[in-house]
Structures are given as C-alpha cells and as structure tokens.
Amino acid sequence: MELKAVCNVKAIRQNLKSLSVKGKKLLFMVKANAYGHGAVNVALGTQDLVDFFGVATVEEGIELRKADINTPILVSAFLCNEACDVVKFDLTPAVFSFEQILSLEKACENICKDVDVFIKFDTGMNRLGIKSNNELSEFLEHIKSCKRVKPVGAFSHFRKPNKAQLSDFYAKKNIYNEYFSNGIFHIQATSTAKLPIDGDMIRIGIGGYGYCADRVTPAMKVYSKVIAVKRVEKGEYVSYGDFKIRRSQNIAVIFGGYADGIRRKGWKVFCRGKRYEVLSVACMDMIIIGTGSDELKIGEEVCILGEGNDAECQADFQNTICYEILTGLDKKRVNKVYLY
C-alpha cells in the first residue's frame, strides 16, 4: 500500500518558460530531490530549457551526473574532503574559504582536470559567503594565482529584497570584475525574477514547481485511498488522545500519516469535490476524516495534496510554508508517476 504522487513535468516546463527573463541565463533549483518532485526525472524533463541546475550537496550533483545529465550543476555547499568528487564529476561548487580552494586545487592536480567555481557573497544573510570586501579582495587575489580553479561568476541570496543588500551585491560584483573579466552574476530568485536588477542569471526554485509567483501552476498532486469507514456517535473518541466527536457522523480512515509527510495537525483532504478535515491528530500510517452525512467507499480515491488543497493552502492551515509541505511529502511510501 502506498500514496501516489502525480508530478506534471509539462507544468514545470511551462512555469520555467513563464518565469524566464529574456537575455538572462536560467538556473533551476532541483535540490532536496527537486523540492520533493524527483530530481532526476525533473532534470531530464527540463534540461533543454536551463543553463544550470542547482543542488545543495555533492551527492545530489553526482546523482544527476549518473543519470547522464550534462548541464552545469552549481553545488551550494561542499566539504574539503569532497573536493575529489567535485572535480571528478564536473560539478561547479560555490566557494568562500581558502581551505576550499586549496582542497580543490589539490584534487585538480591529482586528477589532471580544471574546476569551475562560483564565488559566494554574503550580502546580509550571515549564512554562507564572503562578507567583508577586504576579505573578498584577498580571496580573489589568491584564486587568481591558482592554475586549475577557474571562477565563472559570483552570486548571493537576498535575506529580504532591499536596496542595502543589492548595493552590497553590486559593490562585491565590482570587486570581482577588478580581478576577472568574465563572470555570471546572480542574486535574483523566483520572487525577484522580474525586477530590473543588474545580473546575468536568475535562479528559479519554488516558482518552477508552481508556487510563489504569478502565472504558474502547481506541478504535483498526491492521492491516497479510503481503507475503512465507520459511524461514530457524539461523545466517542477518535484517534490518539482525548479528541471527542461533537456530533454523530460518518468517518473514513485514509492510508498515509506523518511517516508519509502528512503533518500531525491541521491537514485537510479533498474528495468528491469537498474538503474534509482530519480529526484529532494524524497517526503514523493513517488519518481519520470526518465526512458528516457523506458515506465514502472503501477504495475510493482521496486527494492529499492538490485540487482544492495545494501546498499553499495546506501551509496556511498549518502555519508553515509551501516548501515544507512539498519536501515533507517526499517519502518512501509515496510513489511518484510523471506526466511529460
């Protein structure tokens, strides 16, 4: 028994086309298994539209390479002991420390290959990247002396789009240009893709999957089935704990619980054109919904995500964000099928 996730790659392609900006390269984020949609299948279905794929880890990049994806891949974070794999699999890491450069240079010498890198700027998030302009100058001076580490550009992330961060980005971009004549610069993401920002590439993440942007379509729906139905009377308990039914009604037990990414409280499902609430709390493997006078049938399909309950709706119900809803459903018992 399993849940079924239907991933519409055609919708993802259309979303990317809608969010693309003429004259700018496109980096499509497929980290975290393509936000729960399946990185390999999504990348195979979109590689003709993008200039770079973006991943979080070296392992994610290797997975794409082993699937015969030859598009450049930006890796957001890597450890020095992963430098050999970075070079071997032609990944393009984000770099921001001297130790990273030394490890890459050594790996390049051992393998007899060059490696492209992006310089990571810190423009206000205090996460990864070079924060001080003086440190950036020293860092670029060091890279310029390297024989095999080749910068192809630089990027940063908005904490929250504002003039101060953008000014810092431009200042660091100018410093980069003092040392290297070539460079692909990017700070724009889904929410800022259409703003008039001086950059060469935009990074599309959540927008590609149908959220947080205009004219995009959610690309994934998740379905399960009814496995039991019952009648419960007012005052009876349902699920774990002390949740009492306030009125007599029908209930249905649906396969899928928090082990499958259905959050423990606040989830809602859709069936027969109606929205039903999960009663009490989700169990590990099942949820119980109240259906009032409606009598669902064993084996009947129920929409866990999509139709009247997309990830933004579920996020609103549960006081979280759609990113968490989508990636949370990427579980072993959720079988993905693809529409191309």
FENGIPE-V851597 format. One record per pair of residues at least 24 apart in sequence whose ideal C-beta (glycine too) atoms are under 10 Angstrom apart, sorted by the first residue. I is the first residue (numbers start at 1). J is the second residue. Records with the same first field share a line. If there is no record, write none. Layout:
I=J ; J
This chain:
1=224 ; 225 ; 227 ; 255 ; 256 ; 285 ; 333
2=224 ; 225 ; 255 ; 256 ; 260 ; 331 ; 332 ; 333 ; 334 ; 335
3=222 ; 223 ; 224 ; 225 ; 254 ; 255 ; 256 ; 260 ; 261 ; 262 ; 302 ; 304 ; 305 ; 329 ; 331 ; 333 ; 334 ; 335 ; 336
4=221 ; 222 ; 223 ; 224 ; 225 ; 301 ; 304 ; 334 ; 335 ; 336 ; 337
5=36 ; 37 ; 38 ; 220 ; 221 ; 222 ; 223 ; 261 ; 304 ; 305 ; 306 ; 329 ; 330 ; 331 ; 334 ; 335 ; 336 ; 337 ; 338
6=219 ; 220 ; 221 ; 222 ; 223 ; 305 ; 306 ; 335 ; 336 ; 337 ; 338 ; 339
7=34 ; 36 ; 37 ; 38 ; 41 ; 42 ; 45 ; 209 ; 219 ; 220 ; 221 ; 222 ; 336 ; 337 ; 338 ; 339 ; 340
8=37 ; 45 ; 209 ; 210 ; 217 ; 218 ; 219 ; 220 ; 221 ; 306 ; 338 ; 339 ; 340
9=37 ; 38 ; 41 ; 42 ; 44 ; 45 ; 46 ; 219 ; 338 ; 339 ; 340
10=45 ; 217 ; 219 ; 338 ; 339 ; 340
11=208 ; 209 ; 210 ; 216 ; 217 ; 218 ; 219 ; 220 ; 339
12=37 ; 41 ; 42 ; 45 ; 46 ; 49 ; 204 ; 207 ; 208 ; 209 ; 210 ; 216 ; 217 ; 218 ; 219 ; 220 ; 339
13=42 ; 45 ; 46 ; 48 ; 49 ; 208 ; 219 ; 340
14=208 ; 210 ; 215 ; 216 ; 217 ; 219
15=46 ; 190 ; 204 ; 206 ; 207 ; 208 ; 209 ; 210 ; 211 ; 213 ; 215 ; 216 ; 217 ; 218 ; 219
16=46 ; 49 ; 50 ; 204 ; 207 ; 208 ; 216
17=49 ; 215
18=193 ; 204 ; 207 ; 208 ; 213 ; 214 ; 215 ; 216 ; 217
19=189 ; 190 ; 193 ; 194 ; 202 ; 204 ; 207 ; 208 ; 213 ; 214 ; 215 ; 216
20=49 ; 50 ; 193 ; 202 ; 204
21=188 ; 193 ; 194 ; 195 ; 197 ; 199 ; 201 ; 202 ; 204
23=200
24=51 ; 184 ; 186 ; 188 ; 193 ; 197 ; 199 ; 200 ; 201 ; 202
25=50 ; 51 ; 52 ; 72 ; 153 ; 184 ; 186 ; 199 ; 200 ; 201 ; 202 ; 203
26=50 ; 51 ; 52 ; 186 ; 193 ; 201 ; 202 ; 203 ; 204 ; 208
27=51 ; 52 ; 53 ; 54 ; 71 ; 72 ; 73 ; 74 ; 118 ; 155 ; 184 ; 186 ; 188 ; 189 ; 201 ; 202 ; 203 ; 204 ; 205
28=52 ; 53 ; 54 ; 71 ; 202 ; 203 ; 204 ; 205 ; 207 ; 208
29=53 ; 54 ; 55 ; 56 ; 74 ; 76 ; 189 ; 190 ; 203 ; 204 ; 205 ; 206 ; 207 ; 208 ; 209
30=54 ; 55 ; 56 ; 60 ; 61 ; 63 ; 64 ; 69 ; 73 ; 205 ; 208 ; 209
31=55 ; 56 ; 57 ; 60 ; 61 ; 74 ; 75 ; 76 ; 205 ; 327
32=56 ; 57 ; 60 ; 205 ; 323 ; 326 ; 327 ; 330
33=60 ; 63 ; 326 ; 327 ; 330 ; 336
34=60 ; 205 ; 208 ; 209 ; 219 ; 220 ; 326 ; 327 ; 330
35=205 ; 206 ; 208 ; 209 ; 210 ; 211 ; 219 ; 220 ; 311 ; 322 ; 323 ; 325 ; 326 ; 327 ; 329 ; 330
36=209 ; 220 ; 222 ; 261 ; 305 ; 311 ; 323 ; 324 ; 325 ; 326 ; 327 ; 328 ; 329 ; 330 ; 331 ; 334 ; 336
37=208 ; 209 ; 210 ; 219 ; 220 ; 326 ; 327 ; 329 ; 330 ; 336 ; 338
38=220 ; 330 ; 336 ; 337 ; 338
39=63 ; 64 ; 67 ; 69 ; 330
40=64 ; 66 ; 67 ; 68 ; 69
41=67 ; 336 ; 337 ; 338 ; 340
42=208 ; 209 ; 219 ; 336 ; 338
43=67 ; 69 ; 71 ; 73
44=68 ; 69 ; 338 ; 340
45=338 ; 339 ; 340
46=71 ; 208
47=71
49=208
50=204 ; 208
51=184 ; 200 ; 201
52=92 ; 118 ; 152 ; 153 ; 184 ; 186 ; 201 ; 203
53=92
54=92 ; 94 ; 155 ; 186 ; 203 ; 204 ; 205
55=91
57=82 ; 91
58=82 ; 83 ; 84 ; 85 ; 86 ; 89 ; 91 ; 93
59=85
60=91
61=85 ; 86 ; 89 ; 90 ; 91 ; 92 ; 93
62=86 ; 88 ; 89 ; 91
63=89
64=89 ; 91
65=89 ; 90 ; 91
72=116 ; 152 ; 184
74=116 ; 117 ; 118 ; 152 ; 153 ; 155 ; 184 ; 186 ; 201 ; 203
75=117 ; 118
76=118 ; 120 ; 127 ; 128 ; 155 ; 157
77=120 ; 127 ; 128
78=103 ; 104
79=103
80=104 ; 106 ; 107
82=107
83=107 ; 108 ; 110 ; 111 ; 115
84=108 ; 110 ; 111
86=115 ; 117
87=111 ; 112 ; 113 ; 114 ; 115 ; 148 ; 149
88=113 ; 115
90=114 ; 115 ; 116
91=115 ; 116 ; 117
92=116 ; 117 ; 118 ; 150 ; 152 ; 153
93=117 ; 118 ; 120 ; 149
94=118 ; 119 ; 120 ; 121 ; 128 ; 129 ; 154 ; 155
95=119 ; 120 ; 128 ; 129 ; 130 ; 139 ; 143 ; 149 ; 151 ; 154
96=120 ; 121 ; 122 ; 128 ; 129 ; 130 ; 131 ; 135 ; 136 ; 139
97=128 ; 129 ; 130 ; 139
98=135 ; 138 ; 139 ; 142 ; 143
100=149
101=139 ; 142 ; 143 ; 145 ; 146 ; 149
102=142 ; 146 ; 149
104=143 ; 146 ; 148 ; 149
105=142 ; 143 ; 145 ; 146 ; 147 ; 148 ; 149
106=148
107=148 ; 149
108=146 ; 147 ; 148 ; 149 ; 150
109=147 ; 148
111=148
112=148
113=148
114=146 ; 147 ; 148 ; 149 ; 150
115=146 ; 148 ; 149 ; 150
116=149 ; 150 ; 151 ; 152 ; 153
117=143 ; 146 ; 149 ; 150 ; 151 ; 152 ; 153 ; 154
118=151 ; 152 ; 153 ; 154 ; 155 ; 183 ; 184 ; 185 ; 186
119=143 ; 151 ; 152 ; 153 ; 154 ; 155 ; 156 ; 172 ; 173 ; 175 ; 176 ; 179 ; 180 ; 183 ; 185
120=154 ; 155 ; 156 ; 157
121=154 ; 155 ; 156 ; 157 ; 165 ; 168 ; 169 ; 171 ; 172 ; 173 ; 175 ; 176 ; 185 ; 187
122=156 ; 157 ; 159 ; 168 ; 172
123=155 ; 156 ; 157 ; 158 ; 159 ; 164 ; 165 ; 166 ; 167 ; 168 ; 169 ; 170 ; 171 ; 172 ; 187
124=156 ; 157 ; 158 ; 159 ; 160 ; 162 ; 164 ; 165 ; 166 ; 168 ; 169
125=156 ; 157 ; 158 ; 159 ; 160 ; 165
126=159
127=157 ; 159
128=156 ; 157
129=154 ; 155 ; 156 ; 157 ; 172
130=154 ; 156 ; 172 ; 175
131=168 ; 172
132=172
133=168 ; 171 ; 172 ; 174 ; 175
134=175
136=171 ; 172 ; 175 ; 176 ; 179
137=172 ; 175 ; 176 ; 178 ; 179
139=175 ; 176 ; 179
140=172 ; 175 ; 176 ; 177 ; 178 ; 179 ; 180
141=178 ; 179
143=179 ; 180
144=179 ; 180
150=180 ; 182
151=176 ; 179 ; 180 ; 182 ; 183 ; 184
152=180 ; 182 ; 183 ; 184
153=180 ; 182 ; 183 ; 184 ; 185 ; 186 ; 199 ; 200 ; 201
154=180 ; 183 ; 184 ; 185 ; 186 ; 187
155=184 ; 185 ; 186 ; 187 ; 188 ; 199 ; 200 ; 201 ; 203
156=185 ; 186 ; 187 ; 199
157=186 ; 187 ; 189 ; 203
158=187 ; 188 ; 189 ; 191 ; 192 ; 197
160=191
161=187 ; 188 ; 189 ; 191 ; 192 ; 195 ; 197
166=192 ; 195 ; 197 ; 198 ; 199
169=197 ; 198 ; 199
170=197 ; 198 ; 199
173=198 ; 199
189=213
190=216
205=323
206=311 ; 321 ; 322 ; 323 ; 326
209=311 ; 322 ; 323 ; 326
210=310 ; 311 ; 312 ; 322 ; 326
211=310 ; 311 ; 312 ; 315 ; 321 ; 322 ; 323 ; 325 ; 326
212=311 ; 312 ; 321 ; 322 ; 323
217=310
218=305 ; 306 ; 307 ; 310 ; 311 ; 312 ; 313 ; 322 ; 326
219=306 ; 326 ; 339
220=305 ; 306 ; 310 ; 311 ; 326 ; 329 ; 330 ; 334 ; 336
221=270 ; 303 ; 304 ; 305 ; 306 ; 307 ; 309 ; 310
222=256 ; 260 ; 261 ; 262 ; 269 ; 302 ; 303 ; 304 ; 305 ; 306 ; 309 ; 311 ; 326 ; 329 ; 334 ; 335 ; 336
223=256 ; 269 ; 270 ; 271 ; 301 ; 302 ; 303 ; 304 ; 305 ; 306 ; 307 ; 334
224=254 ; 255 ; 256 ; 260 ; 262 ; 269 ; 271 ; 286 ; 287 ; 300 ; 301 ; 302 ; 303 ; 304 ; 305 ; 333 ; 334
225=252 ; 254 ; 255 ; 256 ; 296 ; 297 ; 298 ; 299 ; 300 ; 301 ; 302
226=252 ; 253 ; 254 ; 255 ; 271 ; 289 ; 291 ; 296 ; 297 ; 298 ; 299 ; 300 ; 301 ; 302
227=252 ; 253 ; 254 ; 255 ; 256 ; 285 ; 286 ; 298 ; 299 ; 300
228=252 ; 253 ; 254 ; 255 ; 286 ; 288 ; 296 ; 298
229=253 ; 291 ; 294 ; 295 ; 296 ; 297 ; 298 ; 300
230=288
231=295
232=279 ; 288 ; 290
237=280
238=279 ; 280 ; 281 ; 288 ; 289 ; 290
239=278 ; 279 ; 280 ; 281 ; 282 ; 283 ; 286 ; 287 ; 288
240=264 ; 280 ; 281 ; 282 ; 283
241=280 ; 281
242=280
243=279 ; 280 ; 281 ; 288
244=280
245=279 ; 280 ; 290
246=290
247=290 ; 292
248=292 ; 293
249=279 ; 290 ; 291 ; 292 ; 293 ; 294
250=289 ; 290 ; 291 ; 292 ; 293 ; 294 ; 295 ; 296
251=276 ; 279 ; 288 ; 289 ; 290 ; 291 ; 292 ; 296
252=276 ; 287 ; 288 ; 289 ; 290 ; 291 ; 294 ; 295 ; 296 ; 297 ; 298 ; 300 ; 302
253=283 ; 286 ; 287 ; 288 ; 289 ; 296 ; 298
254=278 ; 282 ; 286 ; 287 ; 288 ; 289 ; 296 ; 300 ; 302 ; 304
255=285 ; 286 ; 287 ; 302 ; 304 ; 333
256=282 ; 283 ; 284 ; 285 ; 286 ; 287 ; 302 ; 304 ; 329 ; 331 ; 333 ; 334
257=281 ; 282 ; 283 ; 284 ; 285 ; 286 ; 287 ; 333
258=282 ; 283 ; 284 ; 285 ; 286 ; 287 ; 328 ; 331
259=283 ; 284 ; 285 ; 286 ; 331 ; 332 ; 333
260=284 ; 285 ; 286 ; 287 ; 304 ; 328 ; 329 ; 330 ; 331 ; 332 ; 333 ; 334
261=304 ; 305 ; 324 ; 325 ; 326 ; 327 ; 328 ; 329 ; 330 ; 331 ; 333 ; 334
262=286 ; 287 ; 304 ; 305 ; 314 ; 325 ; 328 ; 329 ; 331 ; 334
263=314 ; 315 ; 317 ; 318 ; 320 ; 324 ; 325 ; 328 ; 329
264=318
265=317 ; 318 ; 319
266=314 ; 315 ; 316 ; 317 ; 318 ; 319 ; 320
267=304 ; 305 ; 309 ; 314 ; 317 ; 318 ; 325
268=303 ; 304 ; 308 ; 309 ; 313 ; 314 ; 317 ; 318
269=302 ; 303 ; 304 ; 305 ; 307 ; 308 ; 309 ; 314
270=302 ; 303 ; 304 ; 305 ; 306 ; 307 ; 308 ; 309 ; 310 ; 313
271=296 ; 300 ; 301 ; 302 ; 303 ; 307 ; 308
272=296 ; 300 ; 301 ; 302
273=307 ; 308
274=308
275=303 ; 307 ; 308 ; 309 ; 313 ; 317
276=302 ; 309
277=317
278=317
285=333
304=329 ; 334
305=329 ; 334
